[in-house]
Amino acid sequence: MISMLFNEIFYKPILNGLVFLISFLPNHDIGLAVIILTILVRLIILPLSHRATKTQLKIKELEPHIKDIKEKFKKDNQEQAKRIMDLYKRHGVSPFSSLIVFIIQIPLIIALYRVFTSGASFNFDNLYPFVSRPDFINTKFLGLIELSKKSYLLAALAAVSQYLQISLSIPKTKKINPKNNSLGDNLLQSMNTQLKFMMPLFAFWISLRFFSGVALYWTTMNIFAIVHEMVVRKKAENLLKNEGNSRTNSNYKEDN
């Protein structure tokens, strides 16, 4: 039952989307099809990614309040954790939102792995009636990289882009005495550190075990996420800057 639902919700749509794009592209380049499909998938989950990025920015804004709570309740870790969680709730913040976005992507990645299990030999029996089978599939991406084989270059790009994406998404916090950290803070910091270094290694390893299209998908996914993160942060910085200027002008008028 679960396998059937997975096939209908994730596997078949991705397979058909990829085959449709391959048929649509003039040179039937599977690499370009993977990139376009990846961008479409990212656009679908963009609202969740956008919310996660905004949440990370809110956490950064709340740092002074969090520091005050830690100083005030440094001898009571339980009360400290409770006050911080209450602060998050009041501002609509979920510290694990970025993990939720990653978890949502897991079924999509698994479905893509299944599509590429046989290399570029897709299971055309699962095509929708309106999706035509391409005459041939060009597995040489841009005429340079053979995607039907392992590519250490693409695997390395997947790992590096994963590291950059995680480094950018994890909010930078000021170093605080570890003795003042709650158990939840230490756990979150430990998880962030593990994600920062383990995920790139996992991306490199998994990219070498499957058809290189997986590495291309992973790299494109990360680049899209990095660009999105930078755009949202830039807009947030401009918004905060404008709010600061408005307060300054308001105070100046009151003084005069």
Backbone as a ProteinNet text record, in pm:
[ID]
protein_1_A
[PRIMARY]
MISMLFNEIFYKPILNGLVFLISFLPNHDIGLAVIILTILVRLIILPLSHRATKTQLKIKELEPHIKDIKEKFKKDNQEQAKRIMDLYKRHGVSPFSSLIVFIIQIPLIIALYRVFTSGASFNFDNLYPFVSRPDFINTKFLGLIELSKKSYLLAALAAVSQYLQISLSIPKTKKINPKNNSLGDNLLQSMNTQLKFMMPLFAFWISLRFFSGVALYWTTMNIFAIVHEMVVRKKAENLLKNEGNSRTNSNYKEDN
[TERTIARY]
83.1	0	87.3	184.7	273.4	357.1	405.3	486.6	406	279.1	192.7	168.9	143.8	122.9	249.1	363.8	490.9	511	479.6	494.7	405.2	280.8	183.8	211.5	255.6	272.4	409.1	512.9	648.9	717.4	723.4	803.5	752.3	625.3	570.2	574.1	535.2	543.5	685.1	784.7	922.7	969.8	939.5	977.4	915.3	785.2	715.9	761.8	786.3	835.5	970.8	1058.5	1192.2	1186.7	1108.4	1096.6	1033.2	932	867.5	968.1	1050.1	1149.8	1255.4	1296.2	1394.2	1337.8	1210.2	1145.9	1129.7	1106.9	1080.6	1207.2	1319.7	1445.4	1495.7	1543.9	1588.1	1692.8	1792.7	1899.5	1880.9	1765.2	1731.3	1838.6	1895.7	2001.4	1941.2	1974.8	1917.8	1968.2	2089	2142.8	2061	2027.4	1943.2	1804.9	1754.2	1622.7	1624.8	1733.4	1747.3	1749.9	1822.7	1831.6	1695	1623.3	1490.8	1394.4	1397.7	1310.4	1341.2	1468.5	1509.3	1455.1	1465.9	1415.5	1264.4	1193.4	1048.1	1013	1088.3	1064.5	1089.8	1198.6	1230.4	1123.9	1067.5	960.8	836.2	810.9	694.4	707.9	828.3	848.7	903.4	903.2	956.9	888.9	755.3	692.3	748.3	773.9	830.2	973.9	1051.4	1190.4	1194.9	1102.8	1096	1065.2	971.9	934.6	1051.6	1124.8	1239.3	1347.4	1372.5	1474.3	1434.4	1308	1259.6	1269.3	1244.5	1254	1396.1	1493.6	1633.4	1672.1	1618.9	1647.1	1583.1	1463.5	1396.6	1475.8	1529.7	1610.1	1730.6	1790.5	1906	1866	1745.6	1696.8	1669.3	1632.6	1597.6	1718.7	1836.7	1958.8	1977.1	1957.7	1975	1880.1	1754.5	1656.6	1695.1	1743.6	1785.3	1903.8	1995.6	2112.4	2070	1971.6	1921.6	1859.5	1782.3	1718.4	1823.8	1927.8	2033.9	2109.2	2128	2196.5	2108.8	1979.4	1886.5	1861.1	1855.5	1824	1939.7	2063	2179	2194.2	2129.8	2137.4	2017.6	1923.8	1803.1	1782.3	1842.8	1835.5	1693.4	1613.9	1476.6	1393.4	1404.1	1330.8	1384.9	1514.9	1578.2	1522.1	1514.6	1461.7	1315.3	1238.8	1096.9	1078.3	1156	1144.4	1183.1	1286.2	1329.2	1223.6	1164.5	1059.3	936.8	905.7	794.4	823.4	948.9	989.9	972.1	1012.9	996	848.5	764.7	621.3	557.7	595.2	537.7	571.5	686.1	729.2	708.6	637.7	608.4	731.3	827.7	954.6	964.1	1006.9	1035.5	1182.8	1266.1	1410.7	1449	1355.6	1385.9	1321	1280.3	1209.2	1294.8	1426.1	1513	1525.1	1518.1	1522.3	1395.5	1282.1	1155.3	1160.2	1217.3	1229.7	1314.5	1423.4	1510.3	1437.2	1361.4	1288.6	1185.9	1120.2	1020.9	1085.5	1211.6	1280.6	1324.3	1330.8	1380.2	1301	1164.8	1090.9	1120.4	1140.8	1172.2	1307.5	1404.7	1538.2	1534.4	1459.6	1447.2	1383	1278.7	1211.7	1308	1390.6	1487.9	1590.3	1632.5	1726	1664.7	1537	1469.8	1461.6	1438.2	1432.9	1567.2	1675.9	1810.1	1876	1802.3	1860.7	1923.5	1858.9	1908.6	1984.7	2044.4	2117.2	2021	2049	1962.3	1855.3	1845.7	1743.4	1619.9	1530	1413.2	1308	1221.5	1109.3	993.8	986.9	886.1	745.4	732.8	600.1	517.1	583.3	513	483.8	498.9	469.1	319.1	279.6	139.9	106.6	-21.8	-61.2	-20.6	-19.1	10.4	160.6	245.5	390.7	449.6	509.6	565.9	707.4	742.4	876	974.6	1086.6	1183.1	1250.6	1287.4	1355.4	1491.2	1559.5	1688.5	1713.1	1807.6	1842.5	1990.3	2018.8	2157	2210.1	2297.5	2348	2474.1	2521.2	2641.6	2599.4	2606.3	2560.4	2643.2	2574.3	2638.2	2754.2	2750.3	2855.7	2988.2	2988.8	3113.7	3120.9	3013.7	3016.5	2921.9	2974.6	2893.8	2818.4	2686.1	2605.3	2567.4	2593.3	2561.4	2668.9	2776.7	2885.6	2905.1	2986.7	3017.7	3102.2	3075.7	3152.7	3202.7	3332.7	3390.7	3377	3377.2	3361	3223.5	3117.9	2982.2	2960.8	3022.1	3010.2	3074.5	3189.6	3257.1	3174.9	3114.3	3029	2907.4	2852.4	2737.9	2777.3	2895.9	2942.8	2972.3	3042.7	3079	2954.6	2863.2	2740.2	2654.6	2656.8	2582.2	2640.5	2773	2839.7	2805.8	2812.5	2782.6	2637.1	2547.5	2404.6	2373.1	2429.2	2404.3	2470	2591.9	2662.4	2584.4	2521.1	2444.9	2311.9	2251.4	2118	2121.7	2233.8	2244.9	2274.7	2189.9	2212	2340.2	2416.3	2539.4	2505.2	2544.4	2516.1	2646	2634.8	2752.4	2791.7	2922	2971	2938.7	2874.4	2835.7	2900	2929	2987.6	2903.8	2962.9	2887.5	2815.7	2868.9	2804.5	2667.9	2648	2520.8	2419.8	2462.5	2373.1	2283.3	2159.1	2067.8	2098.2	2037.3	2055.6	2005.5	1894	1838.6	1931.8	1997.9	2092.6	2210.9	2264.3	2379.4	2342.9	2221.3	2175.5	2161.1	2103.1	2084	2218.3	2312.5	2445.2	2515.9	2499.7	2561.3	2501.9	2369.9	2302.8	2347.3	2358.4	2402	2543.9	2631.7	2769.9	2776.5	2699	2697.2	2642.4	2534.8	2477.7	2578.2	2650.1	2743.1	2853.7	2895.7	3007.6	2966.2	2862.2	2821	2742.6	2658	2576.7	2660.3	2765.3	2849.6	2915.9	2960.8	3020.5	2917.5	2795.8	2688	2653.9	2650.2	2620.5	2725.7	2852.7	2961.7	2950.8	2924.8	2916.7	2799.9	2682.5	2563.6	2571.9	2641	2653.9	2738.8	2827.7	2913.8	2852.1	2740.9	2676.5	2568.2	2526.7	2417.8	2459.5	2371.2	2383.9	2415.2	2508.1	2556.9	2448.1	2333.2	2221.7	2179.1	2200	2166.7	2255.4	2385	2477.9	2441.9	2400.3	2359.7	2233.5	2139.3	2015.7	2048.9	2135.3	2171.6	2240.5	2332.8	2405.7	2312.2	2224.1	2128.6	2035.3	1991	1903.9	1972.1	2098.3	2172.6	2197.2	2232.8	2257.7	2130.7	2016.8	1888.5	1863.5	1889.2	1866.7	1958.8	2083.9	2180.4	2136.1	2096	2050.5	1926.3	1832.4	1710	1742.3	1833.2	1872.2	1932.4	2018.4	2084.8	1985.2	1889.2	1788.5	1700.5	1654.3	1567.1	1641.3	1765.4	1843.8	1868	1893.3	1915.4	1790.6	1674.6	1549.2	1523.6	1553.6	1532.1	1623.8	1749.1	1843.6	1798.8	1749.3	1700	1578	1490.7	1371	1408.2	1502.1	1546.2	1615.9	1690.8	1760.3	1661	1555.6	1452.3	1376.9	1349.8	1281.1	1367.9	1499.7	1591.3	1596.8	1597.8	1599	1470.3	1358.1	1228.6	1225.7	1280.9	1284.5	1374.2	1488.1	1581.2	1516.2	1446.3	1378.4	1267.1	1196.8	1087.4	1141.2	1252.4	1312.6	1364.3	1417.3	1470.3	1358.4	1241.6	1128.2	1076.4	1075.1	1026.3	1118.2	1250.1	1345.8	1333.3	1285	1271.2	1128.9
-120.5	0	126.6	130.5	246.3	258.7	142.8	143.5	194.1	154.8	197.8	349.1	400.6	544.5	622.6	569.3	634.6	641.9	532.5	529.7	632.5	641.8	730.7	878.1	906.5	1045.8	1102.4	1019.4	1070.2	1011.6	877.5	813.8	843.3	816.8	835.4	981.2	1077.8	1217.7	1259.9	1218.2	1255.5	1186	1057.7	983.8	1046.4	1072.6	1129.5	1271.5	1348.5	1484.5	1485.8	1394.9	1388.5	1342.8	1238.4	1187.3	1292	1363.9	1469.2	1577.4	1618.1	1721.9	1673.5	1548.1	1491.8	1493.1	1456	1454	1594.5	1691.2	1829.3	1900.6	1873.2	1940.9	1897.5	1991.9	1962.4	1852	1855.1	1754.7	1640.1	1636.1	1529.1	1513.3	1624.6	1623.6	1593.8	1477.6	1438.8	1529.2	1584.1	1674.6	1801.8	1862	1982.2	1950.3	1830.4	1789.1	1777.9	1722.8	1709.9	1847.7	1941.9	2077.3	2145.6	2136.1	2198.7	2135.1	2000.8	1930.3	1972.1	1985.4	2026.3	2164.6	2256.9	2392.9	2391.2	2308.7	2297.6	2242.6	2141.1	2083.6	2188	2264.3	2367.3	2476.7	2508.8	2609.3	2559.2	2427.7	2370	2381.1	2354	2359.4	2495	2592	2724.8	2790.5	2781.8	2844.5	2792.3	2660.9	2603.3	2650.2	2653.3	2699.9	2846.8	2925.4	3068.2	3088.3	3009	3019.1	2979.5	2874.4	2829.6	2936.7	3001.8	3107	3225.5	3264.8	3375.6	3340.7	3213.2	3169.3	3182.6	3143.6	3155.3	3301.5	3390.9	3533.7	3586.9	3535.9	3577.4	3532	3410	3358.4	3448.8	3494.5	3584	3715.2	3765.8	3890.1	3872.5	3750.5	3724.4	3694.3	3692.7	3658.6	3740.7	3874	3951.9	3906.7	3875.9	3829.7	3692.3	3606	3472.2	3481.4	3572.1	3591.2	3639.2	3730.7	3780.4	3667.5	3581.5	3468.7	3373.9	3348.7	3257.8	3314.4	3444.5	3508.3	3506.6	3531.1	3539.6	3404.1	3298.6	3164.5	3066.9	3116.3	3031.5	2913.9	2922.1	2812.5	2718.6	2749.8	2666.9	2637.4	2529.6	2496.3	2466.7	2406.4	2372.8	2498.6	2593.6	2719.5	2799.7	2791.4	2860.4	2809.3	2676.7	2616.9	2653.9	2655.5	2689.7	2833.9	2925.6	3067.3	3090	3021.2	3036.8	2983	2867.9	2811.9	2902.5	2962.9	3058.8	3179.5	3223.3	3335.3	3298.8	3177.5	3131.2	3127.7	3077.5	3066.1	3203	3299.8	3434	3498.9	3464.2	3523.6	3429	3318.1	3224.7	3160	3125.1	3069.1	2921	2842	2700.3	2677	2649	2635	2517.8	2424.5	2307.1	2314.2	2433.4	2447.2	2406.4	2436.6	2399.7	2248.6	2178.5	2032.6	1977.4	2043.4	1999.2	2006.3	2114.4	2129.1	2016.9	1983	1875	1741.1	1716.3	1589.8	1575.2	1686.1	1682.4	1644.9	1682.9	1654.1	1508.4	1436.5	1299	1208.8	1208.7	1124	1159.1	1288.1	1329.6	1275.4	1279.9	1229.4	1077.9	1007.1	861.3	824.6	900.4	874.8	895.1	997.9	1023.7	911.2	860.9	748.7	627.1	604	490.4	508.8	633	661.1	628.7	659.4	642.9	510.4	419.4	292.2	216.6	222.8	152	244.7	349.2	444.4	524.7	534.4	612.1	525.8	398.3	308.3	315.6	406.8	428.7	319.6	308.1	215	285.7	270.6	343	285.8	172.1	114	201.8	287.8	374.3	513.4	530.9	661.2	685	811.4	849.1	844	825.9	816.3	937.1	1055.4	1176.6	1207.5	1124.4	1143.9	1047.2	1101.9	1017.9	973.6	857.2	802.7	866.6	919	984	883.5	930	843.5	798.5	888	854.4	948.2	911.4	993.5	1028	1157.2	1204.3	1213.2	1120.8	1115.2	1198.2	1265.6	1347.9	1492.7	1534.3	1666.2	1775.5	1858.4	1968.5	1920.6	1792.2	1735.4	1719	1733.2	1730.2	1616.9	1597.6	1501.1	1385.6	1264	1144.9	1110	1130.2	1111.4	966.2	877.6	736.4	667.5	741.3	687.2	774	724.8	802.3	923.7	1034.1	1156	1211.6	1204.1	1258.1	1410.3	1472.9	1618.1	1659.3	1593.4	1626.5	1588.1	1476.7	1435.3	1539.1	1591.6	1695.4	1823.8	1859.7	1979	1962.8	1841.4	1814.5	1832.5	1782.1	1792.8	1937.6	2009.3	2149	2237.2	2219.9	2300.4	2268.2	2140.6	2102.8	2170.7	2174.5	2241	2390.1	2455.2	2598.5	2626.3	2539.9	2559.7	2547.8	2445.1	2426.2	2537.8	2575	2682.9	2813.4	2837.6	2961.3	2956.4	2837.3	2825.8	2823.2	2777.9	2775.4	2916.5	2969.7	3106.9	3118.8	3226.8	3250.5	3316.1	3250.3	3303.3	3340.6	3436.7	3477.6	3367.2	3349.8	3245.6	3282.6	3188.6	3210	3100.7	3130.6	3031.9	2904.5	2788.9	2664.3	2629.8	2677.9	2648.5	2714.1	2822.3	2893.8	2838.3	2744.5	2686.6	2582	2577.1	2473.6	2344.9	2234.7	2105.9	2113.1	2184.8	2199.5	2275.9	2379.9	2458.3	2373.1	2297.2	2212	2105.3	2051	1949.3	2008.6	2128.8	2194.7	2228	2278.7	2310.4	2185.6	2075.5	1949.2	1899.2	1909.5	1867	1952.3	2082.9	2172.8	2140	2112	2077.8	1947.8	1848.4	1719.8	1735	1813	1836	1904.4	1999.5	2080.7	1996.9	1891.6	1812	1673.9	1616.3	1482.3	1484.1	1585.2	1589.9	1602.8	1687.4	1691.3	1556.9	1487.2	1355.1	1256.7	1265.4	1178.2	1209	1337.9	1378.4	1324.4	1331.7	1281.1	1130.1	1060.5	913.6	866.2	925	880.1	916.8	1026	1069.3	972.4	900.5	805.1	665.7	645.8	514.1	502.7	614.9	614.8	686.3	679.3	753.8	900.1	960	1094.7	1201.3	1169.9	1264.1	1299	1205.1	1231.5	1343	1337.5	1442.3	1576.6	1573.8	1696.9	1754	1666.5	1707.1	1770.8	1703.8	1750.2	1886.3	1900.7	2026.7	2141.2	2115.5	2218.1	2257.3	2157.3	2182.3	2275	2247.6	2328.9	2470.5	2483.3	2616.2	2700.9	2639.5	2710	2757.1	2668.1	2702.5	2815.3	2813.5	2917.8	3053.5	3056.2	3181.2	3233.5	3142.9	3182.2	3240.7	3175.2	3221.9	3362.1	3384.5	3514.4	3624.5	3593	3692.2	3730.1	3628.4	3654.3	3733.6	3697.8	3769	3914	3936.2	4072.4	4157.2	4099.3	4171.6	4200.4	4102.1	4120	4228.6	4229.4	4332.2	4471.7	4483.7	4613.3	4658	4561.5	4592.4	4642.2	4572	4612.9	4748.9	4772.1	4899.6	5013.6	4990.3	5092.5	5119.8	5010.6	5027.8	5108.5	5081.3	5155.6	5302.3	5331.5	5470.9	5542.4	5469.7	5528.6	5566.2	5476.7	5506.2	5626.9	5633.5	5745.4	5877.7	5878.8	6000.6	6040.7	5939.4	5966.6	6029.5	5976.2	6031	6172.8	6197.5	6330.6	6434.1	6396.5	6488.9	6518.7	6415.5	6435.6	6530.4	6517.8	6603.9	6749.3	6770.6	6907.2	6958.1
0	0	0	92.6	101.5	-24.5	-73.2	-195.4	-314.3	-320.3	-430.2	-424.7	-304.4	-288.1	-324.3	-282.7	-314.7	-465.7	-534	-680.1	-747.5	-700.2	-764.1	-733.5	-609.8	-567.4	-605	-598.1	-619.9	-743.8	-751.1	-856.1	-996.7	-1020.8	-1155.6	-1202.2	-1117.6	-1162.9	-1201.2	-1121.6	-1153.2	-1279.9	-1294.1	-1415.1	-1538.9	-1533	-1648.5	-1678.2	-1572.6	-1592.9	-1661.2	-1618.7	-1677.5	-1823.2	-1850.2	-1987.6	-2078.7	-2027.3	-2106.4	-2143.9	-2047.6	-2073.7	-2173	-2160.1	-2254.1	-2395.5	-2408.7	-2540.8	-2596.3	-2506.2	-2547	-2593	-2526.5	-2559.5	-2697.1	-2776.7	-2914.5	-2924.1	-2836	-2843.9	-2744.9	-2679.2	-2583.4	-2475	-2431.1	-2329.8	-2192.5	-2136.8	-2008.1	-1895.2	-1910.7	-1809.4	-1797.9	-1911.3	-1910.5	-1855.5	-1888.8	-1838.4	-1686.3	-1631.5	-1486.4	-1420.2	-1478.8	-1423	-1423.6	-1535.6	-1545.6	-1446.6	-1436.5	-1342.5	-1198.8	-1167.6	-1033.1	-998.5	-1092.2	-1070.1	-1048.1	-1124.9	-1108.3	-970.4	-925.5	-792.7	-684.7	-699.6	-601.9	-598.8	-713.5	-717.8	-645.1	-653.2	-585.7	-434	-383.3	-237.9	-192.5	-282.5	-250.6	-130.4	-117	0.6	132.9	140.5	262.6	283.6	176.5	185.6	226.7	171.7	203	351.2	402.1	543.1	633.7	594.4	674.2	679.4	566.5	561.4	648.7	642.1	724.6	873	905.3	1044	1096.2	1014.2	1054.7	1079.1	996.6	1014.2	1142.3	1174.2	1297.7	1419.9	1411.9	1523	1547.6	1439.8	1452	1518.5	1484.9	1545.3	1694.4	1733.7	1873.3	1960.4	1903.4	1977.9	2105.7	2102.2	2226.3	2336.9	2301.1	2400.5	2454.2	2365.1	2407	2503.1	2473.1	2559.2	2697.6	2702	2831.2	2912.6	2844.8	2913.8	2970.3	2892	2936.9	3056.8	3056.4	3169.1	3294.3	3275.5	3388.1	3452.3	3369.1	3420.4	3396	3411.5	3381.4	3478.3	3594.2	3690.8	3682.5	3595.5	3580	3431.2	3383.6	3240.8	3194.2	3282.8	3246.1	3223.1	3313.4	3299.5	3180.6	3160.3	3048.2	2915.6	2902.3	2779.2	2759.4	2869.7	2862.2	2816.1	2871.3	2834.6	2687.6	2642.5	2503.1	2407.6	2443.1	2357.8	2356.8	2471.8	2477.7	2388.6	2388.5	2303.1	2155.9	2120	1982.2	1942.8	2033.8	2004.2	1984	2067.7	2056.4	1922.9	1868.2	1741.2	1622.9	1646.4	1537.8	1477.7	1564.1	1516.5	1549.7	1451.4	1472.4	1441.9	1543.3	1520.8	1431.9	1410.9	1329	1191.2	1149.1	1021.7	902.6	907.3	795.4	782.6	896.8	892.1	829.1	854.4	797.1	645.7	593.5	448.1	390.8	460.7	412.6	415.6	522.6	535.1	423.7	388.4	281	148.1	130.3	4.8	-6.6	105.6	103.6	9.2	13.6	-81.6	-226.9	-255.3	-392.2	-435.6	-343.9	-374.9	-394	-307.2	-319.9	-452.9	-490	-618.2	-734.2	-724.2	-830.6	-837.4	-721.9	-720.6	-790.5	-765.1	-828.8	-979.7	-1021.6	-1165.6	-1230.5	-1158.8	-1214.6	-1177.8	-1115.4	-1073.9	-1190.3	-1305.6	-1424.2	-1517.4	-1460.8	-1544.3	-1627.5	-1757.2	-1846.2	-1911.5	-1870	-1925.3	-1836.5	-1866.7	-1782.9	-1802.6	-1702.3	-1711.3	-1781.4	-1912.8	-1991.3	-1973.5	-1904.7	-1880.8	-1787.9	-1710.8	-1615.3	-1670.1	-1800.3	-1859.7	-1867.1	-1847.5	-1865.6	-2015.2	-2048.8	-2190.7	-2274.2	-2213.2	-2289.7	-2298.5	-2236.5	-2242.1	-2343.9	-2447.3	-2553.4	-2519	-2565.9	-2543.1	-2641.1	-2592.7	-2683.5	-2776.1	-2895.2	-2991.7	-2938.8	-2869.7	-2809	-2691.8	-2606.4	-2490.2	-2497.6	-2498.9	-2503.2	-2360.3	-2323.7	-2185.9	-2163.8	-2267.5	-2253.9	-2229	-2103.7	-2061.9	-2128.1	-2208.4	-2281	-2368.9	-2402	-2485.7	-2413.7	-2280.4	-2204	-2102.2	-2023.8	-1913.5	-1943	-1941	-1964.3	-1835.4	-1838	-1717.5	-1691.4	-1785.6	-1764.1	-1680.7	-1648.7	-1567.7	-1443.2	-1351.5	-1231.8	-1268.8	-1201.5	-1226.4	-1093.3	-1072.4	-949.2	-944.5	-1061.4	-1067.1	-1015.8	-1066.9	-1022.5	-876.8	-833.8	-693.6	-602	-643.8	-565.1	-562.3	-675.8	-680.9	-590.4	-586.5	-499.2	-353	-315.7	-177.4	-139	-225.7	-196.9	-188.4	-283.4	-282.5	-160.6	-115.3	4.5	128	135.7	248.5	252	136.1	128.6	164.1	116.8	142.4	291.2	356.6	499.2	580.7	543.1	614.3	608	494.9	477.6	550.8	556.5	616.5	768.3	826.3	972	1022.2	1109.3	1157.3	1237.3	1211.1	1285.4	1418.2	1524	1657.3	1727.1	1816.3	1892	1988.7	2007.4	2096.4	2240.6	2305	2444.2	2528.5	2652.9	2742	2741.1	2705.3	2698.3	2827.7	2942	3069.4	3079.3	3002.9	3006.4	2906.8	2823.7	2723.9	2786.3	2739.2	2784.1	2709.5	2755.4	2688.9	2545.4	2524.4	2389.9	2297.8	2352.5	2272.3	2229.4	2326	2295.1	2193.7	2205.1	2110.9	1971.5	1963.6	1834	1769.5	1849.2	1796.8	1747.1	1821.4	1780.7	1649.4	1635.3	1512.4	1394.2	1416.2	1309.1	1262.6	1359.6	1325.3	1247	1290.8	1220.5	1079.3	1066.1	933.2	841.4	896.8	817.2	754.3	824.3	773.8	723.1	782.2	740.6	610	591.4	469.8	342.4	338.8	218.9	189	295	275.3	221.9	276	229.1	83.9	49.2	-88.5	-184.7	-144	-228.5	-245.6	-135.4	-138.2	-223.5	-201.5	-273.4	-421	-452.8	-592.2	-674.1	-606	-675.9	-684.7	-616.6	-617.5	-724	-778.6	-875.2	-1003.1	-1099.1	-1223.7	-1191.5	-1264.6	-1232.2	-1235.5	-1292.6	-1291.7	-1150.6	-1055.9	-916.1	-861.1	-893	-848.5	-911	-1037.3	-1105.4	-1041.8	-1009.9	-941.4	-806.5	-729.8	-595.6	-602.2	-697.6	-712.1	-750	-846.2	-889.7	-775.4	-698.9	-584.2	-483.9	-455.7	-359	-409.8	-537.1	-594.6	-589.8	-622.3	-615.2	-472	-374.6	-234	-188.7	-234.7	-198.2	-252.9	-379.9	-441.9	-370.1	-340.2	-270.2	-133.5	-61.2	72	64.8	-32.4	-46	-81.5	-169	-208.8	-90.3	-16	98.9	205.7	230.5	332	292.4	163.8	115.6	134.8	101.5	119.2	266.6	352.2	495.7	551.3	506.4	551.4	509.3	386.2	337.8	417.3	450.5	527.8	666.8	731.9	865.1	860.8	754	738	722.8	642.9	623.9	752.9	829.6	957.3	1053.9	1051.6	1137.9	1100.6	970.4	924.2	962.2	955.4	991.1	1138.5	1223.5	1367.3	1395	1324.1	1343.1	1304.4	1190.7	1145.1	1240.3	1293.3	1386.8	1514.9	1565.1	1687.3	1664.3	1543.8	1510.7	1510.9	1454.1	1449	1589	1675.6	1811.8	1888.5	1862.9	1933.6	1890.6	1767.2	1716.9	1737.2
[MASK]
++++++++++++++++++++++++++++++++++++++++++++++++++++++++++++++++++++++++++++++++++++++++++++++++++++++++++++++++++++++++++++++++++++++++++++++++++++++++++++++++++++++++++++++++++++++++++++++++++++++++++++++++++++++++++++++++++++++++++++++++++++++++++++++++

